[in-house]
C-alpha cells in the first residue's frame, strides 16, 4: 500500500503533525525495513520524523517491526548484555570496549553491535579488533564470559541501509533510536542504552515500560552508552518494564581521570584499555558503578522487582 498515508500525518511540521498508533508505526517502519518503498519516501519519512520527534507509541511500533525481522542470537546461558555502539569517539576516548570487557570479565555474555554512522569518529568495534576481540559474521550463541561484536547488517540489512541514509541527508532518523533500544537476543537480555537530550528521557522510560524490557538507562557520552569517566550520572533500571532509580546523579566533575589518554585514536584507546584490565591503571569510578548496576540487573532479569 505504500506509506504516503502515514507521511501525510507525520509530515505536517512540528505543530501540525499527528502521532501514529503503535500498529501504524509498525506497518510504516516494516515497509521501510523491507525496502518496499522508494528512496524518496524513505527520505521524506526520515525528515518528517526528525522534525516531529518520536512518541513512545511510535517507538514501540518501530521496535515491534524491528524485532519481527531481526536475525536473532540464540539465548545465552545467562542474560545477554546488549551494548549498542553507533557514535564512537569525538573528543574523549571511546570507553565502550572497556565497559564491555569488564562485564565479560564478570562472567556475563556480552554483545556489542553497531556500525559507522559518522565519518570522522573512532569506533568501538575498531578498538575491539585492536584488542584481538573477534567480530562475528552471523548471529550465534555467546558464551558466559565472552564478548563479541557484530555489524548491524548481520542483524538486518534493511536496518543498516536506513542508518546509512544519514550519510546523504546529514540527520539522524528513527533507525538510530531503534538500534539503541532493540534486543537482538532470542532469550533474556539486559539492554544498556543512553540518551543525550533530556527531552528523550520520558519517552524512553515509557517505551521500556510498554515493551516490558530489562535495561539500564543513563546519560551517554558523545552518544555512546559508556559513562563519562569524569562524572557520576543518574542510572535508571528496568526489569521487565518495572522501573527503579538505581543511583541518583552526583554533583561535580573530576578534573582528571588517571591514565586517560588525551589522544582518541584506536591505538591509544586500546593501550589504555589493556592497562586498566591488567590493573596497571584504576577502573574509572563511573565505569565501575555502571558495571555494578548492569550486574544487578542481570541477576534480577528473571524477576519483576527492583530493590
URJO-V476448 format. One record per residue. N is the residue number from 1. RES is the residue in three letters. PHI is phi in whole degrees, 0 to 359 (999 if undefined). OMEGA is omega as a letter, one per 20 degrees, with the letter a starting at -180 (999 if undefined). NEAR is the number of other ideal C-beta (glycine too) atoms within 10 Angstrom. Layout:
N_RES_PHI_OMEGA_NEAR ; N_RES_PHI_OMEGA_NEAR
This chain:
1_UNK_999_a_8 ; 2_UNK_82_a_12 ; 3_UNK_242_a_22 ; 4_UNK_300_a_11 ; 5_UNK_295_r_11 ; 6_UNK_283_r_22 ; 7_UNK_298_r_18 ; 8_UNK_296_a_12 ; 9_UNK_279_a_16 ; 10_UNK_268_a_26 ; 11_UNK_260_a_18 ; 12_UNK_263_r_14 ; 13_UNK_90_a_10 ; 14_UNK_298_a_8 ; 15_UNK_268_a_6 ; 16_UNK_268_a_10 ; 17_UNK_292_r_17 ; 18_UNK_248_r_11 ; 19_UNK_289_r_16 ; 20_UNK_270_r_23 ; 21_UNK_286_r_13 ; 22_UNK_300_a_19 ; 23_UNK_293_r_12 ; 24_UNK_295_r_18 ; 25_UNK_298_r_26 ; 26_UNK_294_r_21 ; 27_UNK_294_r_19 ; 28_UNK_301_a_27 ; 29_UNK_293_r_31 ; 30_UNK_297_r_19 ; 31_UNK_295_r_20 ; 32_UNK_296_a_25 ; 33_UNK_294_a_23 ; 34_UNK_285_r_12 ; 35_UNK_74_a_13 ; 36_UNK_266_r_13 ; 37_UNK_245_a_18 ; 38_UNK_282_r_11 ; 39_UNK_300_r_11 ; 40_UNK_297_r_8 ; 41_UNK_294_r_18 ; 42_UNK_297_r_20 ; 43_UNK_298_r_14 ; 44_UNK_296_r_18 ; 45_UNK_300_a_25 ; 46_UNK_298_a_22 ; 47_UNK_290_r_17 ; 48_UNK_297_a_19 ; 49_UNK_289_r_26 ; 50_UNK_296_r_14 ; 51_UNK_284_a_14 ; 52_UNK_284_a_21 ; 53_UNK_86_a_15 ; 54_UNK_271_r_24 ; 55_UNK_273_r_17 ; 56_UNK_297_r_19 ; 57_UNK_298_r_19 ; 58_UNK_294_r_26 ; 59_UNK_296_r_25 ; 60_UNK_299_r_23 ; 61_UNK_295_r_24 ; 62_UNK_299_r_28 ; 63_UNK_288_r_24 ; 64_UNK_302_a_18 ; 65_UNK_295_r_23 ; 66_UNK_296_a_26 ; 67_UNK_296_r_15 ; 68_UNK_291_a_11 ; 69_UNK_247_a_16 ; 70_UNK_296_r_18 ; 71_UNK_278_a_13 ; 72_UNK_276_r_13 ; 73_UNK_280_r_26 ; 74_UNK_300_r_12 ; 75_UNK_301_r_16 ; 76_UNK_270_a_22 ; 77_UNK_289_r_12 ; 78_UNK_242_r_20 ; 79_UNK_306_r_22 ; 80_UNK_285_r_27 ; 81_UNK_272_a_29 ; 82_UNK_257_a_25 ; 83_UNK_240_r_27 ; 84_UNK_281_r_26 ; 85_UNK_216_a_27 ; 86_UNK_231_a_24 ; 87_UNK_248_a_25 ; 88_UNK_81_a_23 ; 89_UNK_264_r_25 ; 90_UNK_235_a_15 ; 91_UNK_238_r_8 ; 92_UNK_244_r_19 ; 93_UNK_303_r_27 ; 94_UNK_284_a_27 ; 95_UNK_257_r_29 ; 96_UNK_301_r_30 ; 97_UNK_300_r_30 ; 98_UNK_296_r_26 ; 99_UNK_302_a_30 ; 100_UNK_296_a_28 ; 101_UNK_290_r_20 ; 102_UNK_295_r_23 ; 103_UNK_292_r_23 ; 104_UNK_298_r_20 ; 105_UNK_296_r_13 ; 106_UNK_277_r_15 ; 107_UNK_92_a_14 ; 108_UNK_268_r_25 ; 109_UNK_281_a_27 ; 110_UNK_229_r_28 ; 111_UNK_242_r_24 ; 112_UNK_251_r_25 ; 113_UNK_239_a_24 ; 114_UNK_171_r_23 ; 115_UNK_194_r_19 ; 116_UNK_284_r_18 ; 117_UNK_237_r_22 ; 118_UNK_224_a_15 ; 119_UNK_294_a_7 ; 120_UNK_256_a_8 ; 121_UNK_261_r_20 ; 122_UNK_271_a_18 ; 123_UNK_274_r_23 ; 124_UNK_298_a_30 ; 125_UNK_296_r_23 ; 126_UNK_293_r_20 ; 127_UNK_295_r_30 ; 128_UNK_297_r_24 ; 129_UNK_297_r_16 ; 130_UNK_293_r_17 ; 131_UNK_266_r_18 ; 132_UNK_65_r_7 ; 133_UNK_267_a_19 ; 134_UNK_289_r_11 ; 135_UNK_268_r_13 ; 136_UNK_279_r_15 ; 137_UNK_250_r_9 ; 138_UNK_197_r_9 ; 139_UNK_298_r_20 ; 140_UNK_208_r_11 ; 141_UNK_295_r_16 ; 142_UNK_255_a_25 ; 143_UNK_285_r_14 ; 144_UNK_302_r_13 ; 145_UNK_80_a_14 ; 146_UNK_248_r_16 ; 147_UNK_241_r_24 ; 148_UNK_225_r_22 ; 149_UNK_232_a_25 ; 150_UNK_217_r_23 ; 151_UNK_289_a_15 ; 152_UNK_303_a_24 ; 153_UNK_298_r_15 ; 154_UNK_281_r_17 ; 155_UNK_269_r_23 ; 156_UNK_192_a_19 ; 157_UNK_297_a_14 ; 158_UNK_295_r_20 ; 159_UNK_293_r_23 ; 160_UNK_297_r_17 ; 161_UNK_296_r_17 ; 162_UNK_296_r_25 ; 163_UNK_296_a_22 ; 164_UNK_290_r_15 ; 165_UNK_300_r_22 ; 166_UNK_301_r_18 ; 167_UNK_295_a_11 ; 168_UNK_267_a_11 ; 169_UNK_265_r_13 ; 170_UNK_79_a_7 ; 171_UNK_230_r_13 ; 172_UNK_290_r_18 ; 173_UNK_220_a_22 ; 174_UNK_302_r_24 ; 175_UNK_299_a_28 ; 176_UNK_292_r_19 ; 177_UNK_283_a_22 ; 178_UNK_299_a_22 ; 179_UNK_292_r_25 ; 180_UNK_276_a_24 ; 181_UNK_244_a_22 ; 182_UNK_286_r_25 ; 183_UNK_247_a_22 ; 184_UNK_272_a_24 ; 185_UNK_256_r_24 ; 186_UNK_283_a_15 ; 187_UNK_238_a_17 ; 188_UNK_301_a_16 ; 189_UNK_208_r_25 ; 190_UNK_246_r_31 ; 191_UNK_270_r_25 ; 192_UNK_263_a_28 ; 193_UNK_219_a_21 ; 194_UNK_209_r_22 ; 195_UNK_223_r_19 ; 196_UNK_255_a_12 ; 197_UNK_259_a_7 ; 198_UNK_305_a_8 ; 199_UNK_294_r_8 ; 200_UNK_278_a_17 ; 201_UNK_301_a_14 ; 202_UNK_295_r_10 ; 203_UNK_300_a_18 ; 204_UNK_292_r_22 ; 205_UNK_302_a_18 ; 206_UNK_295_r_17 ; 207_UNK_297_r_25 ; 208_UNK_298_a_27 ; 209_UNK_292_a_16 ; 210_UNK_295_a_15 ; 211_UNK_272_r_21 ; 212_UNK_63_a_12 ; 213_UNK_272_r_20 ; 214_UNK_255_a_25 ; 215_UNK_202_r_25 ; 216_UNK_245_a_22 ; 217_UNK_235_r_25 ; 218_UNK_205_r_25 ; 219_UNK_290_a_18 ; 220_UNK_267_r_20 ; 221_UNK_244_a_26 ; 222_UNK_56_r_18 ; 223_UNK_87_r_21 ; 224_UNK_269_a_26 ; 225_UNK_277_r_29 ; 226_UNK_295_a_27 ; 227_UNK_294_r_26 ; 228_UNK_296_a_21 ; 229_UNK_293_a_21 ; 230_UNK_266_a_17 ; 231_UNK_224_r_16 ; 232_UNK_245_a_19 ; 233_UNK_280_r_20 ; 234_UNK_284_r_14 ; 235_UNK_240_r_23 ; 236_UNK_249_r_20 ; 237_UNK_249_r_24 ; 238_UNK_226_r_25 ; 239_UNK_240_a_23 ; 240_UNK_51_r_17 ; 241_UNK_88_a_17 ; 242_UNK_275_a_16 ; 243_UNK_263_r_15 ; 244_UNK_207_r_15 ; 245_UNK_276_a_11 ; 246_UNK_275_a_21 ; 247_UNK_201_r_16 ; 248_UNK_282_r_10 ; 249_UNK_296_r_12 ; 250_UNK_261_a_13 ; 251_UNK_286_r_7 ; 252_UNK_97_r_8 ; 253_UNK_225_r_9 ; 254_UNK_292_a_15 ; 255_UNK_286_a_6 ; 256_UNK_205_r_8 ; 257_UNK_245_a_20 ; 258_UNK_307_r_10 ; 259_UNK_82_a_13 ; 260_UNK_295_a_18 ; 261_UNK_288_r_15 ; 262_UNK_286_r_7 ; 263_UNK_279_a_13 ; 264_UNK_246_a_17 ; 265_UNK_291_a_15 ; 266_UNK_300_a_20 ; 267_UNK_297_a_11 ; 268_UNK_295_r_16 ; 269_UNK_292_r_27 ; 270_UNK_296_r_20 ; 271_UNK_297_r_17 ; 272_UNK_299_a_22 ; 273_UNK_299_r_24 ; 274_UNK_300_a_15 ; 275_UNK_293_r_14 ; 276_UNK_293_a_21 ; 277_UNK_296_a_16 ; 278_UNK_278_a_8 ; 279_UNK_87_r_8 ; 280_UNK_285_r_10 ; 281_UNK_230_a_16 ; 282_UNK_286_r_13 ; 283_UNK_292_r_16 ; 284_UNK_307_a_23 ; 285_UNK_305_a_16 ; 286_UNK_295_r_23 ; 287_UNK_291_r_21 ; 288_UNK_299_r_15 ; 289_UNK_296_r_19 ; 290_UNK_297_r_26 ; 291_UNK_301_a_20 ; 292_UNK_298_r_14 ; 293_UNK_293_r_20 ; 294_UNK_293_r_26 ; 295_UNK_300_r_17 ; 296_UNK_300_a_19 ; 297_UNK_294_r_24 ; 298_UNK_298_r_23 ; 299_UNK_289_a_14 ; 300_UNK_260_a_20 ; 301_UNK_298_r_17 ; 302_UNK_264_r_11 ; 303_UNK_246_r_11 ; 304_UNK_239_a_11 ; 305_UNK_232_r_9 ; 306_UNK_245_r_16 ; 307_UNK_292_999_7
